């Protein structure tokens, strides 16, 4: 069986309860996942890459998915946000992912 490891950053539908949307029909606002820190997300990505390395027959695509680039309203994001840049001056999640990748896969051109 083929597997594509999936890294979750978080999931939280509670913003939809404060700001209802006609396309979102979730009725239970008690189910959510604590937002991952940049280091936790990078660590989960490393585990997924390690799994791929250990099981090449199980993932011939040699790929990993991260949920999600821009699921800001559901808490699953790695895209830099205005608050993150304002508060820290850096895209912390992307920095953590880059730093881990450089450490385990080798360097490439730095992000300015």
N, C-alpha and C positions, 0 to 999 in steps of 0.2 A: 504494500500500500504506500502511496506517495503522500508525504506530509509537507506542508509549508508552515513552519513555526510562526506564531503570531505573538507579538509583544503588545500588551495593553498598557496605556499610560494612565487611564482612569475611565470611569463612566459615571455620569451623574445627570439624571434627567430633571433634577429639581428646578433649574432655571425655567423650564417649560411650565411649571406650576405657577410661578410668579408672573410669567409673560406667556399666556396661552397662545398656541398656534393651531390653526385648523387641521394641519397635517399630522399633528402629534397626538396620539390617543392614549398614551400611557396613563393608567389610573392609580398606580401605586408609587407614591413619592418616598417610600421608605427603603427602596432598593437603590443603592448607589455604592460606589467604590471610592475610597480615599484617593486623592490625587497623588500620583507617584512623584517622588523627588527626582531631579535630574540624575542623581547618582543611581537611584533605583531603576529608572528607565534604562540607563546605560548598562547596568548590571544584567537586567533581563535580556537586553539585546545581545550581550556577550554570551549568556547562556544559550540563546537560540543559535548563535553562530557556532558555538562549541558543539551543539547538538548536530548541526549540519556537518561539521568536520568529522564527527564520530559516526555518522550514519549517511554517507554519501549515496548509498543505494536507496535511501528513503526520501531523498529530496534531489532528484536529478536536475531540477531547476536551480538548485543551490541558491535559494532566496529566502528572505525573511520579510514578513509584513509588520509594520508598526501602525497601530491604530491611535490616532489618525493625524494627518498633517493639520487639519483645520476643524476638527469637531469641537470648537470652542464652547458651544452651548451645551454640550454633553460632557465637558471636562476632559475629553480625549484629544489632546493636541500636542504637537511639538513645534508648531509655527511660533515664531517670536510674537509676543503681544506688546501692546503699548505699555501696559502696567509693568511687565517684566523689564523692558528696556528702561522705563522711567525709574524703577526701583533699584535695578542692579547695573544698568548700563550695558548689559550683555544678554544675548539669547542663551540663557543658562541651560536649557534642555539640549539645544543643538551643540553647545560647547561640550557638555558632558558626553554626548554621543560621539562627537568628533574625537575627544581626548581618548575615549576607550578604543575607538577604531584605530587611531594612530598607535596606541600601545600594543594592540594585538595583531594588527594587520600592516603596520608600517606608515611612515609619514607621507603627506602630500602637501601641496601648497596651503599655507595657513589662511584662515579666514581673518581678514583685517579687523 
